[in-house]
Each structure stands twice: as C-alpha cells, then as structure tokens.
Amino acid sequence: MDNAVILKSPGALNTAPGLGTRISGLPTKSKLNLGLGAAALVGVVLAMLMWSSQGDYKVLYANLSDKDGGAIISQLSQMNIPYRHSDGGHAILVPSSMVHDARLKLASAGLPKASVGGFEMMDGARFGQTQFQERLTFQRGLEGELSRSITSLAAVENARVHLALPNQNGFFREQQKPSASVVLTLHAGRTLERGQVAGIVHLVSSSVPEMSPKAVSVLDQTGALISSPPDADAQAGLDAQQLQYRAQIEQGYTKRIAELLEPVVGRDNLRANVTAEIDFAQIESTEKLFKPNQGSSAEVTLRSEQTTEQLGTNPAAPSGVPGAASNQPPLPAAAPLTGGVAPLQTAQAGGVAANSRREAVKNYEVDETVRVTRNATGTVKRLNAAVVVNNRTVTDPKGKVTQVPLAPEELEKLTALVQESIGFNKERGDSVRVINAPFKVEPVTVVDAPIWKQPEILDMLRAAAVPAGLSLVALLVFFGMIKPGLKIALTPTVPPPGSAIDASVGDAVALPGLTPSVQMLEAPRDTARLDAARSLAKENPAAVAHIVRGWVNGQPA
C-alpha cells in the first residue's frame, strides 16, 4: 500500500519483552522441561570435559603393601598428581603421560620402601621383652636383610628367606647346625645362571655363623629346586653354560649349512639340523721318555768317568821236602859230580810274584723327554648332520607347476657341500645324511574379518564410545527438551483483532516514535471496523490525532 502508515496499539510501540520475560510466561510443564533439559545438557558437557581431561591411566606401582600404598598416595596428593586404585587397592594408576615423572619423584623421596623389615626392627625394642622375643626379632631382621639383598638382583622380582637357627646349649656334640631355605619369584622370561644360584647360596651361608652351603636350599616360584650341593656337580651332567655352548656350536653349523644351500635350493626348500657331541672332560697327563742317542754321528755327552788302577807283590810259597834238612841254611853252590847223584837240597823259599788291577767306568747322558698334556675343554668329539631338501618346482610351457624329485647326482653334490661346510671328519665318526622329500604345505586360509570385527576398529570404537554416547545424549536433550521450550518462548505474539487502528495519511511523512523494528503489515481491506476507522480519520482527524497522542504517552484510549 503506497503512502500508507501502519498504526498499531500502544503495546506494539513499546520495547519487545526480553527472553526471561517470555520464558517466565511459559506454562509450568514447558518451563520444567526447559530447566531439566538445560541441566542435563550442562551435565553432559561437564562429563565430556572430565573424560577428555582424565586421559589414559597406567600402572605406577603394583603389589604394594598397605603401608607403602598409603605413603605413595600421600606423596601423590602433595605433588598434585591424579591417581586411581585398582586390584583391590594393591595397584596405583596415574595418567600415562606422568608415569615416569611420578616414579622419579617418588624415588627421590625414598618410595616405595621395602615392605620387608630389616634390622630397623631392632630399633623399636620394647622394655621388658623376653630373650625369645629378642631372638625372634633378630631372626626376622636377618631374614629381611637377606631378602632385600637377593631382591636387588635383576632377574629376581621377590625373595623370601626362612632361617632355622637352633638354640645353642653347653654340649658341643649335641649342637645343631643352622639351615636356610630361599624361595625366589623371578621376572617373566628371566632365569638364573648356575653361578648366580651359587652366589645366593654363598650369600646366605656367609651371613649366618656356622652355616654350611650344603644346608641352603633355593627354590623358584614353581617349587623346583635350583640349587645343588657342591659334591653333586660331577654327577649333575651338563650345566647351563655347557648346554649353552653346545647349542651355540649346533646353531653355528646349522647356519653354515643354510647359508650354503639356500641359494641353490631356495630358502623355504631346506631344513637342517646338526647334533654335536662335545667333550667337556679336563684331562692332564705327565709323560717322561728315555731314548738312546740316535745315529752314529750323534754327539755323546760324557756325564762321569771313574778309573781305578792297583799294583802289588805277593811272597812266594815255601817249596821242597819238609824236614830238618830243608830248614838248614843253604849251602854254597858246588859243581855237581859227574855221573854222581845230586845231593838232597834244602827247602827253598818261594820267589816274589807281582800283580796289577785296572778299572775304568764311563757314564754317558741319555735323551730324556718330559711331556705335560692338558686337553682342551669343549672339543667336538662327533658331529651328526641331517638335511631335508624339498622337491624341485618345475613349470611347463603351459604354466602347470609340478614337483620333481632331485637326481642322485644332485644329492651327492649337496652331501659333499654339507660335509665341507661342517668340517666332516670320518675318523672321529661324523655322519652326514641328505635326503630329498616333498614338503607338506598346509593351506593358509585367510579369513577376512568384517570391518566391525577388526581389532583396530574395535579399539577405535571403544575409545569413541564414551564421547559419542555423551554427544547423542546432548543432542536428544537439546532437541527433545530445550528446543521446544525455546521455540515457544521466541515465537512473537499476534495482537487480538481491533487492537490496532490503521490510518491512511496522504503524505509520506512517518509519524514520530516509530522505529524500523515495527513490523509493517498490510491491513485487510474487507473489514468493517477498518472502514469505519478510516472514515472517522477522514471526518475528524483531530480526534484521531488526540487518540494517537494518548497512545504514545501511555494513556488509555
């Protein structure tokens, strides 16, 4: 409608009511739904904020005693580090981003302390305690100190020591020797070597007077005895180090065979195994040999020479006819009578006889060899190698794949290669066996799990379940409870019929007090009241102006 000014009731010319006024004018049910929805939405938002701020929690310490747990919680509260409980209070959890920081700070504070008491138990001795109580406290303190020392080993998670300390009496023959038992809980995947077990036994036996290492028993968490008396070492067989050495030897030979034959037959077409017989005996022998000088040109070394020479005389023995005549002095010599008989001669003394004796002794050096032989420990006595080779894969021109056995010549070549790779020695009894057999390949069935069953998707869904659920609840609360109330509160009210008077004025000047916020609506032209008002305005414009002035001033019509 051109050159027309819409005049409304005084209520339309006043400022529009605020949102709070409109909400207060709603029905009680709508206001209740709107309040509950707003409270629920605020709760959902706070829950999402708290969940996002908590993050992922990881275990800080587990298997804690009540005393250590309380001290750690008190320290965490002072450091303003959030924490949780799990496993019935025996484990403390903190945010994953603060685990290492919290451990370092607690370690600087001396936490967690050992739950096993040591000699500090003697500090709280009570007045009037008996000798038995004093001995029992000392035994418990000694057990605690030994447990702490054993737990300090890297492979030991927990240790418990039981000491049996008998009462000493005045009779030396009747005194009993102390003994001990140690129960170890090892970390997962950890083992103790033989030397470490012997160290634990020596530690316990040296800490208690008059305790023999044979009286100490060490058990693991499965109840197996892992300590043995020293005199049983010779009958115990191979120890852990010897078994490890033999395994290394066998693995080395197996690796040699695989590296040599895999380029020929293929990586998946070969299986090899080597068994080594190792001699760990320690033998030491001393040998002393004597040999004569060999060869005529060999130089002879004179060691000693002894020469003995003896000269002497012996008087002659008496001779002649015994009697008086023979004892007479000899007569002067006279010429014998010719033809006559010779007179009887007296006995004559024997003549002087001379003798001599000579001895010579020479000692020469003889070759002497002293040999000390000490056999090496861990020598290979025998090797047994077994190799299985798969059939050769042949593809014909049509693309068909078949398995063909190896020829005997090829097996002989492979056997020779294996023998050379392990250092085959027939004299010591080594054996090598290479056979050809088809490998049985198990068909691998690949099951394509649906996307909702894949582990990655399940983890993602679990992580997103909480925020998605909270978001869904927030949407339901907003669209189900808050939006309907806001829609009713924000909907403008329609004035009742006859509350506004439209006046058509010939000029285009807008009346004062009107603002652009006033909604311009075209009045219906078929209303009798509007026609009467228009005629009144034309006939008596002063009265209409007075009425309008009253509306502007807030006076009733």
C-alpha positions, 0 to 999 in steps of 0.5 A: 500500500503506497503512502500508507502508515501502519498504526498499531496499539500502544503495546506494539510501540513499546520495547519487545519483552526480553527472553526471561520475560517470555520464558517466565510466561511459559506454562509450568510443564514447558518451563520444567522441561526447559530447566531439566533439559538445560541441566542435563545438557550442562551435565553432559558437557561437564562429563565430556570435559572430565573424560577428555581431561582424565586421559589414559591411566597406567600402572605406577606401582603394583603389589604394594603393601598397605603401608607403602600404598598409603605413603605413595598416595600421600606423596601423590596428593602433595605433588598434585598428581591424579591417581586411581586404585585398582586390584583391590587397592594393591595397584596405583594408576596415574595418567600415562603421560606422568608415569615416569615423572611420578616414579622419579619423584617418588624415588627421590623421596625414598618410595616405595620402601621395602615392605620387608623389615630389616634390622630397623626392627631392632630399633623399636625394642620394647622394655621388658621383652623376653630373650625369645622375643629378642631372638625372634626379632633378630631372626626376622631382621636377618631374614629381611636383610637377606631378602632385600639383598637377593631382591636387588638382583635383576632377574629376581622380582621377590625373595623370601628367606626362612632361617632355622637357627637352633638354640645353642646349649653347653654340649658341643656334640649335641649342637645343631647346625643352622639351615636356610631355605630361599624361595625366589619369584623371578621376572617373566622370561628371566632365569638364573645362571648356575653361578648366580644360584651359587652366589645366593647360596654363598650369600646366605651361608656367609651371613649366618655363623656356622652355616654350611652351603650344603644346608641352603636350599633355593627354590623358584616360584614353581617349587623346583629346586635350583640349587645343588650341593657342591659334591653333586656337580660331577654327577649333575651332567651338563650345566647351563653354560655347557648346554649353552655352548653346545647349542651355540656350536649346533646353531653355528653349523646349522647356519653354515649349512643354510647359508650354503644351500639356500641359494641353490635350493631356495630358502623355504626348500631346506631344513637342517639340523646338526647334533654335536657331541662335545667333550667337556672332560679336563684331562692332564697327563705327565709323560717322561721318555728315555731314548738312546742317542740316535745315529752314529754321528750323534754327539755323546755327552760324557756325564762321569768317568771313574778309573781305578788302577792297583799294583802289588807283590805277593811272597812266594810259597815255601817249596821242597821236602819238609824236614830238618834238612830243608830248614838248614841254611843253604849251602854254597853252590858246588859243581855237581859230580859227574855221573854222581847223584845230586845231593838232597837240597834244602827247602827253598823259599818261594820267589816274589810274584807281582800283580796289577788291577785296572778299572775304568767306568764311563757314564754317558747322558741319555735323551730324556723327554718330559711331556705335560698334556692338558686337553682342551675343554669343549672339543667336538668329539662327533658331529651328526648332520641331517638335511631335508631338501624339498622337491624341485618346482618345475613349470611347463610351457603351459604354466602347470607347476609340478614337483620333481624329485632331485637326481642322485647326482644332485644329492651327492653334490649337496652331501659333499657341500654339507660335509665341507661346510661342517668340517666332516671328519670320518675318523672321529665318526661324523655322519652326514645324511641328505635326503630329498622329500616333498614338503607338506604345505598346509593351506593358509586360509585367510579369513577376512574379518568384517570391518566391525570385527577388526581389532583396530576398529574395535579399539577405535570404537571403544575409545569413541564410545564414551564421547559419542554416547555423551554427544547423542545424549546432548543432542536428544536433550537439546532437541527433545527438551530445550528446543521446544521450550525455546521455540515457544518462548521466541515465537512473537505474539499476534495482537487480538483483532481491533487492537490496532487502528490503521490510518491512511495519511496522504503524505509520506511523512512517518509519524514520530516514535516509530522505529524500523523494528515495527513490523509493517503489515498490510491491513485487510481491506474487507473489514468493517471496523477498518472502514469505519476507522478510516472514515472517522480519520477522514471526518475528524482527524483531530480526534484521531490525532488526540487518540494517537497522542494518548497512545504514545504517552501511555494513556488509555484510549 
